[in-house]
Amino acid sequence: MHGRFERRRPIAEMNLIPLIDVSLILVIIFMVLTPVLVHYQMTVRLPTSTEGAPAQAETTIVVQIDRNGRITVNDRPVDASKLERELIGLLGKSARKTVLVQADRAVSIQKVVSVLDIAKRLKVGKLGIGVTGGK
């Protein structure tokens, strides 16, 4: 019979809700701290290459940025504000051409990224960053 005369039993099962709460808080803490810890442990060294396969000259457009920030496209000086127009002229309607960006080590990464953004916006076939040989 159920009702008023039912015997009360002690609760024999463990309450898991506090354990789950603590576990989720720990997961959130690790998710927040992991990128910070990885960022402080990473060191970036720009690569040098001893050898590599050169790209075909007729399908490659070489954009060079020297130490002073001057830009040349296929060994012709180009003003930074006219770089996109110059690349449009060289790319034409071909989506198979490669744009290779070569920058001096002293050049700000922002200048390199802006050149890469222009090339990506023009939807080039391949996009690469050139490295120097030796030390």
Secondary structure per residue as TSV (DSSP state, phi and psi in degrees):
chain	resnum	aa	ss	phi	psi
A	1	M	-	360.0	140.3
A	2	H	-	-105.5	155.2
A	3	G	S	145.3	-141.2
A	4	R	T	-72.5	-24.3
A	5	F	T	-96.9	16.3
A	6	E	-	-71.0	137.1
A	7	R	-	-78.6	138.3
A	8	R	-	-87.5	130.8
A	9	R	-	-107.0	147.9
A	10	P	-	-68.0	147.7
A	11	I	-	-73.1	118.6
A	12	A	-	-100.3	-7.8
A	13	E	S	-98.3	152.9
A	14	M	-	-85.5	139.6
A	15	N	-	-81.9	114.5
A	16	L	-	-91.5	-10.7
A	17	I	H	-60.7	-46.2
A	18	P	H	-62.7	-35.4
A	19	L	H	-64.8	-42.9
A	20	I	H	-64.6	-41.2
A	21	D	H	-59.8	-46.9
A	22	V	H	-64.7	-40.3
A	23	S	H	-62.7	-44.7
A	24	L	H	-66.2	-36.9
A	25	I	H	-64.4	-41.7
A	26	L	H	-63.6	-40.4
A	27	V	H	-62.1	-43.9
A	28	I	H	-63.3	-42.0
A	29	I	H	-61.6	-45.0
A	30	F	H	-65.2	-36.1
A	31	M	H	-65.2	-34.9
A	32	V	H	-77.6	-39.7
A	33	L	H	-81.2	-27.2
A	34	T	H	-59.4	-49.0
A	35	P	H	-61.4	-35.1
A	36	V	H	-66.4	-44.4
A	37	L	H	-65.9	-40.6
A	38	V	H	-65.0	-39.3
A	39	H	H	-61.5	-41.6
A	40	Y	H	-75.4	-21.2
A	41	Q	H	-93.1	-12.3
A	42	M	-	-83.8	134.8
A	43	T	-	-123.0	135.0
A	44	V	-	-109.3	124.0
A	45	R	-	-117.9	128.2
A	46	L	-	-67.9	137.3
A	47	P	-	-80.4	153.7
A	48	T	-	-122.7	153.1
A	49	S	B	-121.9	139.5
A	50	T	S	-94.1	-25.4
A	51	E	-	-158.9	162.1
A	52	G	-	-174.7	164.6
A	53	A	-	-88.3	119.4
A	54	P	-	-71.0	146.6
A	55	A	-	-79.1	161.7
A	56	Q	-	-68.2	131.9
A	57	A	G	-63.9	-36.7
A	58	E	G	-74.3	-17.2
A	59	T	G	-109.5	6.5
A	60	T	E	-115.3	132.2
A	61	I	E	-110.8	119.8
A	62	V	E	-99.5	120.6
A	63	V	E	-108.8	118.1
A	64	Q	E	-112.3	139.1
A	65	I	E	-121.5	117.7
A	66	D	-	-86.7	179.6
A	67	R	T	-56.1	-32.9
A	68	N	T	-88.7	1.5
A	69	G	-	89.0	5.3
A	70	R	-	-75.3	138.3
A	71	I	E	-109.2	134.6
A	72	T	E	-125.4	142.2
A	73	V	E	-119.0	116.8
A	74	N	T	50.2	48.1
A	75	D	T	66.4	17.2
A	76	R	E	-114.3	127.7
A	77	P	E	-63.6	137.3
A	78	V	E	-135.4	136.9
A	79	D	-	-70.3	142.7
A	80	A	G	-59.1	-33.7
A	81	S	G	-72.5	-19.0
A	82	K	G	-106.2	9.4
A	83	L	H	-62.8	-43.9
A	84	E	H	-62.7	-42.9
A	85	R	H	-63.5	-38.9
A	86	E	H	-65.0	-43.4
A	87	L	H	-66.8	-36.4
A	88	I	H	-60.0	-43.3
A	89	G	H	-64.6	-38.6
A	90	L	H	-77.3	-34.1
A	91	L	H	-73.2	-35.8
A	92	G	T	60.5	-135.2
A	93	K	T	-100.8	6.2
A	94	S	-	-84.0	125.2
A	95	A	S	-98.4	5.8
A	96	R	-	-100.2	1.4
A	97	K	-	-79.9	154.9
A	98	T	E	-108.1	136.5
A	99	V	E	-108.4	122.0
A	100	L	E	-111.6	119.6
A	101	V	E	-101.1	121.7
A	102	Q	E	-118.8	122.2
A	103	A	E	-127.9	146.0
A	104	D	-	-65.0	152.4
A	105	R	T	-61.7	-28.1
A	106	A	T	-81.2	-7.2
A	107	V	S	-74.2	139.9
A	108	S	-	-61.9	138.3
A	109	I	H	-62.6	-26.9
A	110	Q	H	-63.3	-36.9
A	111	K	H	-66.2	-39.9
A	112	V	H	-65.7	-43.1
A	113	V	H	-64.4	-37.3
A	114	S	H	-66.0	-37.1
A	115	V	H	-66.9	-41.5
A	116	L	H	-63.6	-37.6
A	117	D	H	-63.4	-42.2
A	118	I	H	-62.2	-45.9
A	119	A	H	-63.9	-39.1
A	120	K	H	-67.3	-38.8
A	121	R	H	-63.0	-32.7
A	122	L	T	-83.0	-0.9
A	123	K	T	57.3	57.1
A	124	V	-	-71.1	161.0
A	125	G	S	-64.8	-52.1
A	126	K	E	-136.5	152.1
A	127	L	E	-132.6	129.8
A	128	G	E	-141.4	163.9
A	129	I	E	-118.4	126.1
A	130	G	E	-86.4	144.9
A	131	V	-	-119.0	159.7
A	132	T	-	-90.4	154.3
A	133	G	B	-85.8	153.4
A	134	G	-	75.9	-157.3
A	135	K	-	-99.5	360.0
